[in-house]
Amino acid sequence: MNNRRSSIRRLRFHGLLALSLVLAANPSLASPLLELGAAAAFNGIVLGDMTASNSDVEGRLAVGGNLTLNHYAIGMELSNSHGARDDLIVGGALNFSNGRVYNGNARSGGAANIDQTVGFYSNDPNQPNGSYIAGNPLNFASLGAALKQQSLAWSLISANGVTSIEYNNIRLTGANSGLNVFHLSGDMLSVATSFWLDIPEDASAIVNISGQTIAMHDFAFFRTINNNRQQLPDNQPGVFRQDGRLTRNIMLNLFQSTALDLHAIGIKGNLLAPYADTNFYNGHIDGNLMVASLSSPEGQFTGQINYYPVGGVDTVPFLPLLMQLALLAILAAYLAGPARTAQADSV
């Protein structure tokens, strides 16, 4: 009897361990407040075409249309995949010069024109961490539909926080330790001089922003920390890098925007605008950027996309979602079986 009970305890332990690994592999199962599904694996998602220069995306990049890059870097904050991870995925044609994919592969469904000035390495050109592989492994139609559906769903959530505006200073105040939801007109962002978010430090926030034509420029982001108003700092390469604790759980949801202009700004949080043709230059975002198309004026530096995974967990999945769900079901049934056997033996 003792051996049986000991076996049951071991089964439960290993089952819980496996369950923990599944949740670690897919943080969306563990933390659903800012659920992005497959999109969470990418630092930047552009559903249509993208043209960029003199900039970088620190994580993975997915572009559904055609992509043209010059003097551009991808994935420098990722771990070395040794060619096992696709860090750049393009649905259409890929034109790439004077750049680098630091830690993984580049893929494209259309023709690829990658000249010799593009490297696939981190430090040593003679030790590549990836390569170009023909073919597009990503279903962009499904990805885009899911993002649009999620944007709409978030937009329908009733606000539980308070939005106030004084002298073009936007202040969002919420007390929920979980999810705080706000609604804001995009017209106010175009003239904003500051953006102040006052919620518990570890809480999440969705800011639903209405309006078709939206501009964000020349204002800073603030948080209230220990009753003190503090500006969220920008990274200083080689000197300082913010840890993302106050920005990873923030989502700006531009659910109606079809034209978005971002410049002279450091956005502190994630931005979802699945219908927006986006002009982004001379600025950066500390979080995921998800838009319809992306470009910048000729001669300007395209906006930088910094790697701060949503929710604070690296969301590159280890197992396909369906496999994870199946494993969860098997584990639940398996763990329930020994429990019933133990009860029967004790009678």
C-alpha positions in Angstrom: 0.0 0.0 0.0 2.8 2.4 0.9 4.5 1.7 -2.4 1.3 2.4 -4.3 0.8 5.7 -2.5 4.5 6.7 -3.1 4.0 6.0 -6.8 0.9 8.2 -6.8 2.8 11.0 -5.2 5.5 10.7 -7.8 3.0 10.7 -10.6 1.4 13.8 -9.3 4.7 15.5 -8.9 5.8 14.7 -12.4 2.4 15.6 -13.7 2.5 19.0 -12.1 6.1 19.5 -13.3 5.0 18.7 -16.9 2.0 21.1 -16.5 4.4 23.8 -15.3 6.6 23.3 -18.4 3.6 23.6 -20.7 2.5 26.8 -19.0 6.1 28.1 -19.3 6.1 27.1 -23.0 2.9 29.1 -23.6 2.6 32.0 -21.2 -0.8 32.9 -22.7 -2.2 29.9 -20.8 -0.8 31.2 -17.6 -1.4 34.9 -18.0 -4.4 35.7 -20.3 -4.8 39.4 -19.5 -3.0 40.5 -22.7 -3.6 37.4 -24.9 -2.0 37.7 -28.3 -1.8 34.1 -29.3 0.7 33.3 -32.1 1.4 37.0 -32.5 3.1 37.2 -29.1 6.2 35.4 -30.5 7.0 38.5 -32.6 8.4 41.8 -31.5 7.1 43.4 -34.7 4.2 42.3 -36.9 3.4 44.2 -40.2 0.4 42.6 -42.0 1.2 44.3 -45.3 4.3 45.9 -46.8 7.2 47.4 -44.8 10.1 49.6 -45.9 12.7 50.5 -43.2 16.2 51.8 -42.9 18.8 52.8 -40.3 17.1 51.0 -37.5 16.4 47.7 -35.9 14.0 45.3 -34.3 15.5 43.6 -31.2 13.2 40.6 -31.4 11.6 38.6 -34.2 9.9 40.3 -37.2 7.0 39.1 -39.3 5.9 41.0 -42.5 3.0 39.7 -44.5 3.6 41.6 -47.7 6.8 42.8 -49.3 9.8 43.9 -47.2 12.6 46.3 -48.1 15.4 46.8 -45.6 18.6 48.9 -45.7 21.0 49.3 -42.8 18.7 47.3 -40.6 19.3 44.7 -37.8 17.1 41.9 -36.5 17.1 39.9 -33.3 20.1 41.3 -31.5 18.4 40.8 -28.0 17.5 37.1 -28.7 19.4 34.0 -27.8 21.4 32.2 -30.4 19.1 29.7 -32.1 21.9 27.9 -34.0 19.6 28.0 -37.1 16.6 26.5 -35.3 14.5 29.6 -35.2 13.1 31.9 -37.9 13.6 35.5 -36.7 12.6 37.2 -40.0 9.5 35.9 -41.8 8.2 37.6 -44.9 5.1 36.6 -46.8 6.1 38.4 -50.0 9.4 39.5 -51.6 12.4 40.3 -49.4 15.0 42.9 -50.4 17.7 43.3 -47.8 21.0 45.1 -47.9 23.6 46.4 -45.4 22.1 44.6 -42.4 22.2 41.6 -40.1 20.0 38.8 -38.7 21.8 38.2 -35.4 20.5 34.9 -34.0 18.3 33.0 -36.5 17.0 32.5 -40.0 15.3 34.7 -42.6 12.4 33.3 -44.6 10.3 34.6 -47.5 7.4 33.3 -49.5 8.4 35.5 -52.5 11.7 36.2 -54.2 14.7 37.1 -52.0 17.3 39.6 -52.9 19.8 39.5 -50.0 23.2 40.9 -51.0 26.6 40.1 -49.5 26.4 43.0 -47.1 23.8 41.1 -45.0 25.2 38.7 -42.3 23.7 36.0 -40.2 25.9 36.2 -37.1 26.2 37.8 -33.7 29.9 38.5 -33.3 32.0 36.4 -35.7 31.0 36.4 -39.4 32.6 32.9 -39.7 30.2 31.5 -37.1 26.7 32.0 -38.5 23.7 31.6 -36.3 21.2 31.1 -39.1 20.8 31.5 -42.8 18.2 32.3 -45.5 15.6 29.6 -46.1 13.1 29.9 -49.0 9.4 29.6 -48.1 7.0 31.2 -45.7 6.0 29.1 -42.7 3.5 31.6 -41.3 -0.2 31.9 -42.1 -0.5 35.7 -42.2 -4.2 35.7 -43.1 -5.0 33.8 -39.9 -2.6 35.9 -37.9 -4.1 39.2 -39.2 -7.7 38.0 -38.6 -6.8 37.0 -35.0 -5.2 40.4 -34.3 -8.2 42.2 -35.7 -10.6 40.1 -33.7 -8.6 40.6 -30.5 -8.5 44.4 -31.1 -12.2 44.5 -31.5 -12.8 42.4 -28.4 -10.7 44.6 -26.3 -12.4 47.7 -27.6 -15.8 46.4 -26.3 -14.6 46.0 -22.7 -16.1 48.6 -20.5 -13.7 51.0 -18.8 -13.0 50.5 -15.1 -10.5 53.3 -14.9 -10.9 57.1 -15.1 -9.6 59.2 -18.0 -8.9 62.9 -17.3 -7.3 65.5 -19.5 -6.0 68.9 -18.3 -4.0 71.3 -20.4 -3.3 68.4 -22.9 -1.9 66.2 -20.2 -3.5 62.8 -20.3 -4.0 61.0 -17.0 -5.3 57.5 -16.7 -6.1 56.3 -13.2 -7.1 52.8 -12.2 -7.0 50.8 -8.9 -7.5 47.3 -10.2 -4.6 44.9 -9.3 -5.3 42.9 -12.4 -6.6 44.6 -15.6 -7.4 48.3 -15.9 -9.3 49.4 -19.0 -9.5 53.0 -20.3 -11.1 54.7 -23.3 -9.5 57.7 -25.0 -10.1 59.7 -28.2 -7.2 59.7 -30.6 -7.7 63.4 -31.1 -6.3 63.9 -27.7 -3.1 62.0 -28.5 -2.4 64.4 -31.4 -2.1 67.4 -29.0 -0.9 65.6 -25.9 2.0 67.0 -23.9 2.3 64.0 -21.5 0.8 60.6 -20.9 0.4 59.7 -17.3 -0.6 56.2 -16.2 -1.5 55.8 -12.5 -2.2 52.1 -11.8 -0.7 49.5 -9.4 2.9 48.8 -10.4 2.3 45.1 -11.3 -1.1 45.6 -12.9 -2.0 45.5 -16.6 -3.7 48.1 -18.7 -5.6 48.3 -22.0 -6.0 51.8 -23.4 -8.7 51.7 -26.2 -8.0 54.6 -28.5 -10.7 55.6 -31.0 -10.4 57.5 -34.3 -9.2 56.8 -37.8 -6.3 59.3 -38.2 -4.0 59.4 -35.1 -0.7 61.1 -34.5 1.6 60.5 -31.5 4.6 62.8 -31.2 6.6 65.0 -28.8 5.3 63.7 -25.5 6.7 61.5 -22.7 5.2 58.6 -20.7 4.9 58.7 -16.9 4.0 56.3 -14.1 3.1 56.9 -10.5 5.5 54.9 -8.4 5.4 55.1 -4.6 3.1 58.1 -4.9 5.7 59.9 -7.0 5.2 60.8 -10.7 8.2 59.5 -12.6 9.0 59.7 -16.3 9.7 56.3 -17.8 13.3 56.5 -19.1 14.7 55.7 -22.5 17.4 53.1 -23.0 21.0 54.4 -23.2 23.1 51.7 -25.1 26.1 50.6 -23.1 24.9 52.7 -20.1 21.4 51.8 -19.1 18.5 49.6 -20.2 15.2 49.7 -18.5 13.8 46.3 -17.4 10.4 46.6 -18.9 8.6 45.9 -15.6 6.4 49.0 -16.0 5.8 48.7 -19.7 5.4 45.1 -20.7 1.8 44.9 -19.4 0.5 48.0 -21.2 -1.4 47.7 -24.5 -2.4 50.7 -26.6 -5.3 49.4 -28.8 -5.9 51.6 -31.8 -8.9 49.6 -32.9 -10.2 52.1 -35.6 -7.1 53.7 -36.9 -6.3 53.5 -40.6 -3.6 56.2 -40.6 -1.0 56.4 -37.8 1.9 58.8 -37.5 4.6 58.2 -34.9 7.6 60.4 -34.6 9.8 62.1 -31.9 8.5 59.7 -29.3 9.5 56.8 -27.1 6.3 54.7 -26.6 6.3 52.8 -23.3 4.2 49.7 -24.0 2.7 47.6 -26.7 0.8 49.0 -29.7 -1.9 47.2 -31.7 -3.3 49.0 -34.8 -4.2 46.2 -37.2 -5.8 48.5 -39.8 -3.3 51.4 -39.6 -0.9 52.3 -42.4 1.9 53.5 -40.1 4.5 56.2 -40.6 7.2 55.7 -37.8 10.4 57.6 -37.6 12.9 59.2 -35.2 11.5 57.3 -32.3 11.2 53.9 -30.6 8.7 51.6 -28.9 9.6 49.5 -25.9 7.2 46.7 -26.7 5.4 44.9 -29.5 4.3 46.8 -32.6 1.5 45.3 -34.7 0.3 47.4 -37.6 -1.1 47.1 -41.2 1.9 48.6 -43.0 5.1 50.4 -41.9 7.3 53.0 -43.5 9.2 56.2 -42.8 10.0 59.3 -44.8 13.0 59.2 -47.1 16.1 60.3 -45.2 14.6 59.6 -41.8 15.5 56.8 -39.4 12.7 54.3 -39.1 11.4 53.8 -35.6 13.2 51.3 -33.5 11.3 48.3 -32.0 12.8 47.3 -28.7 12.4 43.8 -27.3 10.1 43.6 -24.2 7.9 40.6 -24.5 4.3 41.1 -23.5 3.7 40.1 -19.9 7.5 39.8 -19.2 8.0 36.3 -20.6 9.8 35.2 -23.7 6.8 34.0 -25.8 8.6 32.0 -28.5 6.6 28.8 -28.1 8.4 25.5 -27.5 5.4 23.3 -28.4 2.5 24.0 -30.8 -0.6 25.2 -28.9 -2.8 22.2 -29.9 -0.1 19.8 -28.7 0.1 21.7 -25.4 -3.7 21.5 -24.9 -3.7 17.8 -25.8 -0.9 17.2 -23.3 -2.9 19.1 -20.6 -5.9 16.9 -21.2 -3.9 13.7 -21.0 -2.2 14.9 -17.8 -5.6 15.7 -16.2 -7.0 12.3 -17.1 -3.8 10.5 -16.0 -3.6 12.3 -12.7 -7.3 11.7 -11.9 -6.9 7.9 -12.5 -4.4 7.2 -9.6 -6.5 9.4 -7.3 -9.6 7.3 -7.9 -7.5 4.1 -7.4 -6.1 5.3 -4.1 -9.6 6.1 -2.9 -10.8 2.6 -3.8 -7.8 1.0 -2.1 -8.5 2.9 1.1 -12.1 1.6 1.4 
